[in-house]
Amino acid sequence: MLKPTLFLLVLLALSTTGSAQHPVVQSVIEAIRIDSMMLWVDEISGEIPIDVGNGPELIVSRHKFNDGNEVAKEYLIQKLQQFGYEPVVQTFSTTGNNILVTKLGTTYPDEVVILCAHYDAMPAGSAAAPAADDDGSGCAALLEAARILRDTDFAYTIVFALWDEEEQGLLGAKFYAGAMAANDALIRGVINMDAIAYDGNADKKARIHTRPIANSIELADSIFAIREHYDIDLDLLLTNPGATYSDHAAFWTEGYGAILVIEEFGADGNPFYHTPNDRTVHFDVPYYHKLAKLSIATLATIAEPTGIFQVVPTTATASSFGLQAWPNPSSTSTTIWLDVPAQGPVRFVLFDALGRQVAVLHNGPLNKGQHAFEVPLASNPTGTYVAHVQSSGFSSRAIRLVRTP
């Protein structure tokens, strides 16, 4: 018997209980932690030291010709192992290595749904290549998906794929897609997350790229339906025929269905793209959280949950209503993000535990794309502080910070 089309299955899944959301998918959305993702982006983009067995070090660049590319590979493997997986390294050249995790489906183990991102970076040369948005954001969202979905059963097999050498022509994804096609492997759909954290004008716009290849149009229809059904506050724009500048295109070439989830890269492109300043300080953190929710919810829906939801706990901590901070506590500095767009001048002030003003962090209009403030703490005494922000766009907000020894 032929299975129903993908989009029909998604519509059936969304309508089986009337207007109610699927309880597993809704639980997945609620479990996605922005503090986890921000920690992992900070680590993979060189803001926070990591240790993969050689002592603390910073990943300064993930470019293919930089030693940091290999360190990033080991870091990603380490994280996936910590979640209980056994990642496989797929070597496709003397310098290229994909990282793959396979979570077998309970009903259709031979048909896969792929969630992917690329971990290599630009610019080349001796300059730093933090690549926080392109594509540290996708990598961290993939790690979060792997973490929260580990102990939940799905009908279809899920592959979490981290591609290498995307910046050199989608080389890692092309190798994998070509090998799958050569073996007549069944791919139910590919969701590619590439640059999902920048929204310079705070309009919540994001793009879904698709083409009339296999079930790519149905995949795009599904992600729009999931956005509506789970009330994820994003303004999605459809591009058909979609661009071919990211890893999803490798699957189109082989006749597989795939979509690209990306920020509004045209009208509101990240000005720090492929520069040493592509850093997390420029993220719109709530926007990033929403795009991760949308991507992971789409993965969970298409893979079809068959059991109850069980989540793997995370050790990351941070957040307060209205503001988010990471790392917190900290002995050196922390970064605070606004969770809603600021309008007009912003005044950001740091107070100590006795209510005395310690520093004015910002007082005036924000630069284009600015959603974050770095709070230096190293010169302050240990103890508790309060960061307070005021803007005409929202009522005053505050968050508690802890300066450790």
C-alpha angles and dihedrals in degrees: 000000000000116000117237117261118275096251092048089052091051092049090048090050091051094048104040092097099032111246094345120112121242102269094224095048091046090051090049091053092049092049096056107112119208092194090058092051094046091051091052094046089050090051097046093044097051101255093115127032119249131197121216094167102296098082127264114332140157123239096228096172136008095193112137092248094047124089088232090072090066091044089052090052091053091045093053092047090050092052093049091048090052088057090055101260132127103224119203122217112219107201113202103167141002089279105022127091129168119200116219134185120185122201107190120230119234097222109020105025093162095059117072140201113204127209110187149171135167124247102193119096152205150258105064127216129043096322120106114266106193092160091188094163098028093074116322086091092060093044093053092046088052091051089051091050091050091049099050097039099048098100099034119095123229132188093230128051115258121213118196105202129188110190127209127209096021088143090059094058108301089290099159095046092045091054093050095043091047092051091049092050092047088056094044089240118180115239116185093191146323124229110194118194112197121162104348105158110069123089106157097179096037094233093134092232119153132168132234113199119203141155135199091264120125107313097334093119090051090050090054091047089051095053091050090049092050091049089056098040096050094037096236105177101233133120103226121201121198122220115193119197087034128211120270099212097105139055098275088072090066088066093047088056089058094046098256127136115253142153135199120225109200142149118262091286097176113046093025103027120172105260089206094058112139092000133111087254098065090119138148092252087078095053123117091221100194089048090051090050091053095048090050090050091050094049095045093044089053091051092049093048096049093045088052115226114241101177143035122293118259121173130207108231122241128217093214117112135183141102144102131195107280097007136051128202135191132215098021120188097036137165096205115023143328134206122228123203129198114233095205131039114272118229122206123342119356126209115200117183133177119216130186125232091274093055095255117145110249102175144347105233096185137355117177142026120340123243118247109282094012113140101143142062127203113223114204111213105162095095094046125089118259115269144074126324135178124220112205126193130190128187137155087241094069143000117277116290133196138188132194117237128191123210109204127196 
